[in-house]
Amino acid sequence: MSSSTKTLTEGAVVTSASEAGRDRSLDGFRAVAVLGVIAGHALAYRYTDAVESNGMLLHQIGRLAGSFADTGVYIFFAISGYIITTLMLREEAREGRFSLAAFYVRRSLRILPPFAAFLAALALLAANRLIEFQPAQIINAAAFSCNTGLTECSWYIAHTWSLAVEEQYYLVWPLLFTLIAPPKRHQFAAVTTLLLITAFVLLPWDWHSNTVSFACIAAGATCALQPHWREALERVGGVWSWSFAVLFALLGPLLVGLRVVEAVMPALAVFLLFGGRRIRLLRRVLESAPLQLIGAMSYSLYLWQQLFLAAPTRYSMEPPPVWLLPIAAWLSLVVIERPCIRLAHRLSRGIMQRRSARHALASAG
């Protein structure tokens, strides 16, 4: 959709196409992000022997595998912070207030059913001894505790640390959104971003880079709450600056060290999302049909890639063919995600209508 914006209320911003549909460029970035995760895991785990034994070039690419995966996850976080906050602002502008109950219904039905299907598949495969996995760990994943370092989360559920970060964000931020005065929200999000980055720099240890992850989410939320900052990113962006940012995100861990890159990642992630909006070729690529389809499947792709991209030694038999991954993700999208999203919107509308009716009755009384 167009990058032009207008302010509806204090800090409430929508794009010119926001009422008509999704932000196709962000859907494209979802595709890029999940492809980065898939490439990183494939190079670092599933095909590591082939990478290490086929020349210096592949060896160097293999060294960058972690950058591909990490950058992809951080972009996911920034998108989530921006989109969720934008949706809350739109609802508040349209309805006069934001409904926590409707939000939690939508998020629960968006996240939990595909996740439950994935965990059920792991339990079934483990019960038949097709993968080396302790089914008891499913409880840790289902409790969204794999980002805490307090529970055991081996390979097949290790990636759920990022889902834990998302769920904790979904629980806390909407509540704070309702409590903080609208003119103060962008200040709160910006200060939170800075405090989290400062904590990351000062603390000697950070499990799964939680501070950086939440800082990326907060940076995305800040861009939704403060449209002038997002517009500034668009103005300073361009082919050269955006391309340099991409190279720094991917090569920086080798050149200046991973910790330096992670310290600037919240700012880097939102610049990657918005600094290239005026690059026509980039927008065409992001909004192309293949990336839109991958973006639509990104959540299911992220869930299921862990099952297909493990090191070969983690399977009791031959590893499953990787070409089954997009099929599994597509089935998850069509059979589980889309029906649950439709149900979530129906239930959410019902909650909003009942709330409006109660408000009308109270006003009449």
GUTI-235765 format. One line per field, with one value per residue (C-alpha): x, y, z; residue in three letters; residue number from 1. Coordinates in pm, 1 decimal. Layout:
BEGIN
px: c(X / ...)
py: c(Y / ...)
pz: c(Z / ...)
r: c(Ala / ...)
k: c(NUM / ...)
// end
This chain:
BEGIN
px: c(0.0 / 99.9 / 343.0 / 139.6 / -27.0 / -271.9 / -339.4 / -682.1 / -635.0 / -343.8 / -87.4 / -339.8 / -216.6 / -338.0 / -208.1 / -411.7 / -491.8 / -529.5 / -905.6 / -896.6 / -642.7 / -308.7 / 27.2 / 168.3 / 523.5 / 522.9 / 379.0 / 672.0 / 911.0 / 749.5 / 843.5 / 1201.0 / 1226.4 / 1106.7 / 1325.2 / 1619.9 / 1534.9 / 1496.3 / 1823.3 / 2007.5 / 1884.0 / 1938.4 / 2299.4 / 2385.5 / 2214.7 / 2049.7 / 2322.4 / 2618.2 / 2838.2 / 2780.7 / 2851.3 / 3174.8 / 3309.7 / 3248.7 / 3495.9 / 3577.1 / 3283.7 / 3022.8 / 3215.8 / 3191.8 / 2823.7 / 2776.1 / 2938.8 / 2669.9 / 2385.7 / 2327.0 / 2297.3 / 2028.1 / 1820.2 / 1871.7 / 1796.9 / 1482.9 / 1349.6 / 1428.6 / 1244.5 / 946.4 / 951.7 / 964.9 / 676.3 / 473.7 / 530.8 / 427.2 / 125.5 / -29.3 / 3.3 / -136.7 / -438.5 / -502.3 / -485.2 / -728.4 / -977.9 / -954.4 / -1009.2 / -1301.6 / -1479.1 / -1382.0 / -1190.8 / -980.6 / -1123.8 / -881.9 / -1125.4 / -1164.1 / -788.0 / -711.0 / -971.2 / -817.2 / -459.2 / -543.3 / -716.5 / -440.4 / -150.8 / -267.7 / -443.7 / -150.7 / 88.6 / -119.8 / -119.0 / 258.7 / 303.3 / 60.3 / 264.3 / 582.0 / 416.7 / 298.5 / 639.6 / 814.8 / 568.7 / 655.0 / 1028.0 / 1073.4 / 1247.3 / 1465.9 / 1247.4 / 1110.6 / 734.7 / 731.4 / 907.9 / 591.8 / 462.7 / 751.3 / 672.7 / 299.0 / 369.2 / 570.3 / 869.0 / 1145.2 / 1283.4 / 1338.3 / 1628.6 / 1440.8 / 1300.5 / 1450.5 / 1363.7 / 1557.9 / 1583.3 / 1229.8 / 1077.5 / 1381.9 / 1241.8 / 937.7 / 1147.3 / 1042.6 / 675.6 / 720.9 / 851.3 / 550.4 / 298.7 / 447.5 / 426.3 / 62.1 / -23.8 / 144.2 / 143.7 / -233.9 / -300.0 / -44.8 / -194.2 / -528.8 / -367.9 / -129.7 / -270.7 / -261.5 / -21.2 / 227.7 / 226.6 / 496.2 / 719.0 / 670.2 / 751.6 / 1060.7 / 1194.5 / 1129.1 / 1330.1 / 1624.1 / 1613.6 / 1611.6 / 1907.2 / 2093.2 / 2023.6 / 2157.6 / 2477.8 / 2537.3 / 2434.6 / 2704.9 / 2453.7 / 2121.6 / 1929.1 / 1812.4 / 1869.7 / 1537.5 / 1623.3 / 1703.7 / 1391.7 / 1160.0 / 1346.6 / 1273.4 / 905.3 / 908.3 / 1082.5 / 811.2 / 542.2 / 711.9 / 696.0 / 322.0 / 263.4 / 479.9 / 421.8 / 670.3 / 954.1 / 844.9 / 823.3 / 1174.6 / 1301.6 / 1138.6 / 1295.8 / 1651.0 / 1617.5 / 1718.4 / 1891.3 / 2239.1 / 2154.9 / 1907.4 / 2150.8 / 2423.7 / 2185.6 / 2115.1 / 2485.0 / 2555.7 / 2279.4 / 2413.9 / 2789.6 / 2820.6 / 2856.5 / 3172.7 / 3309.7 / 3232.3 / 3093.0 / 2746.5 / 2700.6 / 2754.7 / 2501.9 / 2246.5 / 2289.5 / 2177.1 / 1931.1 / 1609.5 / 1694.3 / 1829.9 / 1517.2 / 1274.9 / 1503.8 / 1502.6 / 1121.0 / 1060.1 / 1383.4 / 1326.2 / 962.2 / 1050.7 / 1261.5 / 1023.8 / 1207.6 / 1213.4 / 839.8 / 769.2 / 970.1 / 809.4 / 460.3 / 516.5 / 284.9 / 548.5 / 656.9 / 296.4 / 218.0 / 526.3 / 435.8 / 87.1 / 242.1 / 520.8 / 383.4 / 326.5 / 659.2 / 833.5 / 660.6 / 725.7 / 1075.3 / 1221.3 / 1093.6 / 1249.0 / 1579.9 / 1730.6 / 2075.5 / 2044.4 / 2155.9 / 1839.5 / 1618.1 / 1578.1 / 1536.2 / 1613.9 / 1545.9 / 1217.7 / 1251.5 / 1265.4 / 1016.7 / 747.8 / 797.1 / 600.3 / 328.0 / 293.6 / 288.9 / 29.1 / -197.1 / -161.2 / -254.3 / -558.3 / -692.3 / -614.4 / -502.8 / -759.7 / -1068.3 / -950.7 / -886.4 / -1239.8 / -1379.2 / -1169.7 / -1308.8 / -1666.3 / -1617.5 / -1436.9 / -1723.1 / -1969.3 / -1773.6 / -1757.6 / -2129.7 / -2227.7 / -2004.7 / -2160.8 / -2509.4 / -2423.5 / -2281.1 / -2596.5 / -2816.4 / -2607.3 / -2624.3 / -3001.7 / -3039.7)
py: c(0.0 / 360.2 / 511.1 / 831.3 / 870.8 / 1088.2 / 1134.6 / 1031.8 / 1102.8 / 1171.8 / 928.5 / 718.5 / 667.4 / 468.8 / 447.0 / 537.6 / 172.2 / 63.6 / 39.0 / -160.4 / -427.8 / -531.8 / -361.9 / -568.4 / -446.7 / -569.2 / -901.3 / -916.2 / -848.7 / -1133.5 / -1357.2 / -1225.9 / -1274.7 / -1634.8 / -1717.9 / -1581.6 / -1813.5 / -2112.0 / -2037.1 / -1988.9 / -2313.0 / -2509.4 / -2392.8 / -2419.0 / -2751.0 / -2959.6 / -2920.6 / -2817.3 / -3108.1 / -3023.6 / -2656.6 / -2721.8 / -2970.1 / -2775.2 / -2490.9 / -2163.8 / -1970.9 / -2205.2 / -2211.2 / -1831.9 / -1840.9 / -2100.2 / -1864.9 / -1609.8 / -1855.9 / -1724.7 / -1369.4 / -1475.2 / -1641.2 / -1375.3 / -1084.3 / -1259.8 / -1304.5 / -945.0 / -818.8 / -1032.1 / -862.7 / -511.4 / -592.1 / -730.7 / -421.5 / -195.1 / -391.6 / -475.3 / -117.7 / 18.8 / -211.8 / -102.3 / 262.7 / 206.0 / 30.5 / 307.3 / 571.4 / 381.0 / 258.5 / 524.2 / 274.7 / -38.5 / -376.4 / -602.3 / -895.1 / -875.4 / -842.8 / -1150.3 / -1353.7 / -1255.5 / -1323.3 / -1653.6 / -1793.5 / -1657.7 / -1811.9 / -2111.9 / -2352.1 / -2380.5 / -2405.4 / -2681.8 / -2874.1 / -2850.1 / -2971.1 / -3257.2 / -3363.3 / -3361.7 / -3576.6 / -3824.9 / -3846.5 / -3887.1 / -4156.6 / -4351.7 / -4290.9 / -4108.9 / -3813.5 / -3782.0 / -3569.3 / -3583.2 / -3517.2 / -3378.9 / -3070.0 / -2982.5 / -2841.6 / -2595.2 / -2479.6 / -2458.9 / -2250.2 / -2004.9 / -2037.4 / -2121.3 / -1766.8 / -1772.4 / -2016.7 / -2182.9 / -2475.9 / -2732.5 / -2672.1 / -2894.0 / -2852.5 / -2924.7 / -2661.9 / -2436.6 / -2186.4 / -2130.7 / -1888.2 / -1625.4 / -1722.2 / -1680.1 / -1327.0 / -1251.6 / -1392.8 / -1199.7 / -886.1 / -961.4 / -1001.5 / -687.5 / -418.2 / -403.8 / -362.9 / -82.1 / 71.6 / 109.2 / 257.3 / 510.5 / 842.8 / 863.0 / 1162.8 / 972.3 / 638.4 / 714.2 / 851.0 / 532.9 / 310.9 / 514.7 / 522.4 / 149.0 / 86.4 / 288.9 / 125.0 / -224.0 / -144.1 / 5.9 / -307.0 / -522.9 / -318.2 / -317.0 / -670.6 / -935.7 / -1209.9 / -1210.5 / -1532.0 / -1549.9 / -1172.7 / -1100.8 / -735.3 / -688.7 / -881.5 / -670.2 / -357.1 / -443.9 / -482.2 / -151.2 / 21.0 / -104.4 / 16.1 / 356.5 / 389.7 / 317.9 / 567.0 / 842.2 / 871.4 / 1159.2 / 925.8 / 665.4 / 931.3 / 1045.9 / 692.3 / 695.8 / 1031.6 / 936.3 / 596.7 / 524.5 / 268.1 / 321.8 / 370.8 / 81.9 / -149.4 / -59.7 / -140.6 / -483.6 / -558.4 / -443.7 / -665.9 / -970.4 / -912.8 / -707.5 / -1008.4 / -1107.6 / -753.7 / -581.4 / -861.3 / -992.8 / -789.2 / -458.3 / -552.8 / -662.5 / -335.6 / -136.2 / -396.6 / -224.0 / 89.4 / -119.0 / -335.8 / -43.7 / 124.5 / -192.7 / -192.8 / 174.4 / 311.5 / 132.5 / 228.6 / 476.6 / 225.1 / 117.8 / -198.7 / -312.4 / -251.0 / -446.2 / -739.7 / -728.4 / -703.4 / -977.6 / -1278.5 / -1532.9 / -1323.2 / -1244.4 / -1615.9 / -1688.3 / -1396.1 / -1538.3 / -1874.1 / -1718.9 / -1821.1 / -2183.1 / -2191.3 / -2069.4 / -2332.1 / -2629.5 / -2548.5 / -2671.1 / -3020.3 / -3033.3 / -2854.2 / -3041.3 / -3195.0 / -3540.9 / -3709.6 / -3589.8 / -3819.0 / -4185.5 / -4262.6 / -4068.9 / -3691.7 / -3585.9 / -3423.1 / -3043.9 / -3002.3 / -3120.8 / -2805.1 / -2565.8 / -2830.3 / -2863.4 / -2484.2 / -2441.0 / -2705.7 / -2534.2 / -2201.0 / -2331.1 / -2589.3 / -2418.7 / -2056.6 / -1907.2 / -2073.4 / -1972.2 / -1614.8 / -1595.7 / -1733.6 / -1485.3 / -1191.6 / -1313.0 / -1351.1 / -1017.2 / -841.0 / -999.7 / -869.4 / -520.4 / -520.2 / -630.0 / -362.6 / -98.7 / -216.5 / -195.2 / 152.0 / 260.6 / 126.4 / 296.9 / 626.3 / 592.7 / 514.8)
pz: c(0.0 / -36.4 / 208.6 / 233.8 / 571.1 / 758.4 / 1127.6 / 1255.8 / 1624.9 / 1855.1 / 1714.0 / 1522.5 / 1168.5 / 872.9 / 522.0 / 219.8 / 154.2 / 514.0 / 503.1 / 180.2 / 266.3 / 401.8 / 377.2 / 90.6 / 141.8 / 501.8 / 386.6 / 146.2 / 431.9 / 624.1 / 333.3 / 330.6 / 705.0 / 705.8 / 405.2 / 603.2 / 892.4 / 658.4 / 478.8 / 806.2 / 959.3 / 638.0 / 605.4 / 974.2 / 1053.8 / 780.3 / 517.5 / 730.4 / 613.5 / 248.1 / 312.6 / 500.5 / 245.9 / -75.5 / -85.5 / 83.6 / -64.9 / 79.5 / 405.4 / 432.2 / 340.6 / 612.5 / 862.3 / 776.4 / 838.2 / 1188.2 / 1054.3 / 807.8 / 1079.9 / 1348.1 / 1114.5 / 993.5 / 1346.2 / 1443.0 / 1134.3 / 1238.6 / 1578.8 / 1432.0 / 1195.4 / 1485.5 / 1697.8 / 1412.6 / 1286.4 / 1622.5 / 1746.1 / 1419.2 / 1445.5 / 1803.8 / 1699.6 / 1412.8 / 1637.8 / 1894.4 / 1625.1 / 1469.8 / 1783.9 / 2033.9 / 2248.3 / 2222.2 / 2331.6 / 2516.2 / 2502.1 / 2124.0 / 2082.0 / 2290.9 / 2101.1 / 1767.6 / 1876.5 / 2046.0 / 1739.4 / 1515.1 / 1708.4 / 1907.3 / 1662.3 / 1413.4 / 1705.9 / 1865.5 / 1536.8 / 1515.4 / 1874.7 / 1814.1 / 1510.6 / 1719.6 / 1986.0 / 1722.6 / 1555.8 / 1891.1 / 2000.8 / 1685.8 / 1742.2 / 1413.6 / 1579.0 / 1886.7 / 2108.4 / 2462.0 / 2435.5 / 2790.8 / 2655.6 / 2466.5 / 2795.0 / 2801.7 / 2450.8 / 2518.5 / 2828.5 / 2612.5 / 2842.3 / 2594.5 / 2603.0 / 2978.2 / 3006.9 / 3292.8 / 3095.5 / 2859.5 / 2495.0 / 2258.2 / 1881.4 / 1762.3 / 1991.7 / 2033.2 / 1783.8 / 2005.5 / 2211.1 / 1957.3 / 1994.8 / 2369.3 / 2313.1 / 2090.9 / 2338.7 / 2628.4 / 2414.5 / 2327.7 / 2695.0 / 2825.5 / 2555.9 / 2484.5 / 2857.0 / 2882.0 / 2567.8 / 2744.5 / 3057.0 / 2900.9 / 2783.2 / 2400.5 / 2385.6 / 2604.7 / 2426.1 / 2169.6 / 2446.3 / 2648.7 / 2349.5 / 2255.9 / 2612.0 / 2647.1 / 2330.2 / 2461.0 / 2805.3 / 2654.1 / 2428.3 / 2725.3 / 2928.5 / 2647.1 / 2625.1 / 3001.6 / 3090.3 / 3039.3 / 2955.0 / 2774.2 / 2714.1 / 2353.1 / 2323.8 / 2494.7 / 2543.8 / 2173.5 / 2072.4 / 2286.0 / 2174.9 / 1809.4 / 1898.1 / 2085.0 / 1792.4 / 1557.2 / 1797.4 / 1817.1 / 1437.7 / 1450.3 / 1732.0 / 1585.3 / 1208.9 / 1176.6 / 1278.1 / 1025.4 / 755.5 / 849.3 / 790.6 / 449.1 / 362.3 / 460.3 / 297.5 / -55.9 / -271.9 / -130.1 / 237.3 / 238.5 / 57.3 / 306.5 / 593.3 / 441.7 / 402.7 / 756.7 / 896.7 / 712.0 / 718.6 / 1035.7 / 1267.8 / 1076.7 / 1041.0 / 1372.4 / 1588.4 / 1662.1 / 1979.7 / 1798.5 / 1531.6 / 1790.8 / 1983.6 / 1679.2 / 1548.8 / 1671.6 / 1472.3 / 1186.7 / 1165.0 / 1135.8 / 882.0 / 672.5 / 685.2 / 606.5 / 459.4 / 130.8 / 74.8 / -198.9 / -392.0 / -668.4 / -762.1 / -399.9 / -364.6 / -683.6 / -552.4 / -207.4 / -354.8 / -613.4 / -607.0 / -490.7 / -192.3 / -105.0 / -92.2 / 117.7 / 344.0 / 391.9 / 488.6 / 698.9 / 1038.8 / 938.1 / 752.6 / 1066.2 / 1280.8 / 1052.3 / 925.2 / 1253.1 / 1180.3 / 831.8 / 890.7 / 1185.0 / 1162.9 / 1001.3 / 1325.5 / 1501.1 / 1292.4 / 1374.4 / 1006.0 / 686.9 / 720.5 / 560.4 / 216.7 / 246.0 / -41.0 / 202.3 / 410.0 / 182.9 / 144.8 / 523.1 / 560.7 / 285.3 / 441.9 / 778.9 / 619.4 / 432.7 / 677.4 / 1010.1 / 986.1 / 751.1 / 906.4 / 1253.9 / 1139.8 / 999.3 / 1325.6 / 1523.9 / 1328.3 / 1376.3 / 1750.9 / 1769.3 / 1587.0 / 1828.8 / 2127.3 / 1974.4 / 1891.7 / 2242.2 / 2389.5 / 2166.0 / 2264.3 / 2635.1 / 2581.7 / 2397.8 / 2676.7 / 2940.4 / 2750.2 / 2711.0 / 3078.6)
r: c(Met / Ser / Ser / Ser / Thr / Lys / Thr / Leu / Thr / Glu / Gly / Ala / Val / Val / Thr / Ser / Ala / Ser / Glu / Ala / Gly / Arg / Asp / Arg / Ser / Leu / Asp / Gly / Phe / Arg / Ala / Val / Ala / Val / Leu / Gly / Val / Ile / Ala / Gly / His / Ala / Leu / Ala / Tyr / Arg / Tyr / Thr / Asp / Ala / Val / Glu / Ser / Asn / Gly / Met / Leu / Leu / His / Gln / Ile / Gly / Arg / Leu / Ala / Gly / Ser / Phe / Ala / Asp / Thr / Gly / Val / Tyr / Ile / Phe / Phe / Ala / Ile / Ser / Gly / Tyr / Ile / Ile / Thr / Thr / Leu / Met / Leu / Arg / Glu / Glu / Ala / Arg / Glu / Gly / Arg / Phe / Ser / Leu / Ala / Ala / Phe / Tyr / Val / Arg / Arg / Ser / Leu / Arg / Ile / Leu / Pro / Pro / Phe / Ala / Ala / Phe / Leu / Ala / Ala / Leu / Ala / Leu / Leu / Ala / Ala / Asn / Arg / Leu / Ile / Glu / Phe / Gln / Pro / Ala / Gln / Ile / Ile / Asn / Ala / Ala / Ala / Phe / Ser / Cys / Asn / Thr / Gly / Leu / Thr / Glu / Cys / Ser / Trp / Tyr / Ile / Ala / His / Thr / Trp / Ser / Leu / Ala / Val / Glu / Glu / Gln / Tyr / Tyr / Leu / Val / Trp / Pro / Leu / Leu / Phe / Thr / Leu / Ile / Ala / Pro / Pro / Lys / Arg / His / Gln / Phe / Ala / Ala / Val / Thr / Thr / Leu / Leu / Leu / Ile / Thr / Ala / Phe / Val / Leu / Leu / Pro / Trp / Asp / Trp / His / Ser / Asn / Thr / Val / Ser / Phe / Ala / Cys / Ile / Ala / Ala / Gly / Ala / Thr / Cys / Ala / Leu / Gln / Pro / His / Trp / Arg / Glu / Ala / Leu / Glu / Arg / Val / Gly / Gly / Val / Trp / Ser / Trp / Ser / Phe / Ala / Val / Leu / Phe / Ala / Leu / Leu / Gly / Pro / Leu / Leu / Val / Gly / Leu / Arg / Val / Val / Glu / Ala / Val / Met / Pro / Ala / Leu / Ala / Val / Phe / Leu / Leu / Phe / Gly / Gly / Arg / Arg / Ile / Arg / Leu / Leu / Arg / Arg / Val / Leu / Glu / Ser / Ala / Pro / Leu / Gln / Leu / Ile / Gly / Ala / Met / Ser / Tyr / Ser / Leu / Tyr / Leu / Trp / Gln / Gln / Leu / Phe / Leu / Ala / Ala / Pro / Thr / Arg / Tyr / Ser / Met / Glu / Pro / Pro / Pro / Val / Trp / Leu / Leu / Pro / Ile / Ala / Ala / Trp / Leu / Ser / Leu / Val / Val / Ile / Glu / Arg / Pro / Cys / Ile / Arg / Leu / Ala / His / Arg / Leu / Ser / Arg / Gly / Ile / Met / Gln / Arg / Arg / Ser / Ala / Arg / His / Ala / Leu / Ala / Ser / Ala / Gly)
k: c(1 / 2 / 3 / 4 / 5 / 6 / 7 / 8 / 9 / 10 / 11 / 12 / 13 / 14 / 15 / 16 / 17 / 18 / 19 / 20 / 21 / 22 / 23 / 24 / 25 / 26 / 27 / 28 / 29 / 30 / 31 / 32 / 33 / 34 / 35 / 36 / 37 / 38 / 39 / 40 / 41 / 42 / 43 / 44 / 45 / 46 / 47 / 48 / 49 / 50 / 51 / 52 / 53 / 54 / 55 / 56 / 57 / 58 / 59 / 60 / 61 / 62 / 63 / 64 / 65 / 66 / 67 / 68 / 69 / 70 / 71 / 72 / 73 / 74 / 75 / 76 / 77 / 78 / 79 / 80 / 81 / 82 / 83 / 84 / 85 / 86 / 87 / 88 / 89 / 90 / 91 / 92 / 93 / 94 / 95 / 96 / 97 / 98 / 99 / 100 / 101 / 102 / 103 / 104 / 105 / 106 / 107 / 108 / 109 / 110 / 111 / 112 / 113 / 114 / 115 / 116 / 117 / 118 / 119 / 120 / 121 / 122 / 123 / 124 / 125 / 126 / 127 / 128 / 129 / 130 / 131 / 132 / 133 / 134 / 135 / 136 / 137 / 138 / 139 / 140 / 141 / 142 / 143 / 144 / 145 / 146 / 147 / 148 / 149 / 150 / 151 / 152 / 153 / 154 / 155 / 156 / 157 / 158 / 159 / 160 / 161 / 162 / 163 / 164 / 165 / 166 / 167 / 168 / 169 / 170 / 171 / 172 / 173 / 174 / 175 / 176 / 177 / 178 / 179 / 180 / 181 / 182 / 183 / 184 / 185 / 186 / 187 / 188 / 189 / 190 / 191 / 192 / 193 / 194 / 195 / 196 / 197 / 198 / 199 / 200 / 201 / 202 / 203 / 204 / 205 / 206 / 207 / 208 / 209 / 210 / 211 / 212 / 213 / 214 / 215 / 216 / 217 / 218 / 219 / 220 / 221 / 222 / 223 / 224 / 225 / 226 / 227 / 228 / 229 / 230 / 231 / 232 / 233 / 234 / 235 / 236 / 237 / 238 / 239 / 240 / 241 / 242 / 243 / 244 / 245 / 246 / 247 / 248 / 249 / 250 / 251 / 252 / 253 / 254 / 255 / 256 / 257 / 258 / 259 / 260 / 261 / 262 / 263 / 264 / 265 / 266 / 267 / 268 / 269 / 270 / 271 / 272 / 273 / 274 / 275 / 276 / 277 / 278 / 279 / 280 / 281 / 282 / 283 / 284 / 285 / 286 / 287 / 288 / 289 / 290 / 291 / 292 / 293 / 294 / 295 / 296 / 297 / 298 / 299 / 300 / 301 / 302 / 303 / 304 / 305 / 306 / 307 / 308 / 309 / 310 / 311 / 312 / 313 / 314 / 315 / 316 / 317 / 318 / 319 / 320 / 321 / 322 / 323 / 324 / 325 / 326 / 327 / 328 / 329 / 330 / 331 / 332 / 333 / 334 / 335 / 336 / 337 / 338 / 339 / 340 / 341 / 342 / 343 / 344 / 345 / 346 / 347 / 348 / 349 / 350 / 351 / 352 / 353 / 354 / 355 / 356 / 357 / 358 / 359 / 360 / 361 / 362 / 363 / 364 / 365)
// end
